[in-house]
Structures are given as structure tokens and as C-alpha cells.
């Protein structure tokens, strides 16, 4: 339960707000298909999931499993 209440970044707050707005819109306009969209956004916000299920995150710049770390050298123009 403690992990659900931590690590609230911009994307997670955005999904929460979008879910609330879609839910209010669905109820007020009586277009209940938007409740599915609201439920999806709220589910993602509460459990901190992305569209891919958190499977598409990068591991950072200094990851040991970089593919071309030693093959591709950074470009350094010659000094005059």
C-alpha cells in the first residue's frame, strides 16, 4: 500500500486528472462509454502503470548493457 502512495510524477498526476475529468464528463453528458476511458486512466494512475505496462522504460545513460557503447565514438571536431 505504501508503494501506491509514493513516486507521484507528472505523468501519474496527469493520468489521475484525466481519469477524473473523463469520469465527470461521462456522467454529466450521459455518454457512459467514456467511463471505460476514465477507468483506464484511473487504473493506470493508481497502480503507476504505463500503456505498455511499464515494459518500455529505459535504463539510463550509464547502463552496462548499452549495445554500441564502445563501438560508436562521440564526435569531437578538431581544434584549430
C-alpha positions, 0 to 999 in steps of 0.5 A: 500500500505504501508503494501506491502512495509514493513516486507521484510524477507528472505523468501519474498526476496527469493520468489521475486528472484525466481519469477524473475529468473523463469520469465527470464528463461521462456522467454529466453528458450521459455518454457512459462509454467514456467511463471505460476511458476514465477507468483506464486512466484511473487504473493506470494512475493508481497502480503507476502503470504505463500503456505498455505496462511499464515494459518500455522504460529505459535504463539510463545513460550509464547502463552496462548493457548499452549495445554500441557503447564502445563501438560508436565514438562521440564526435569531437571536431578538431581544434584549430 
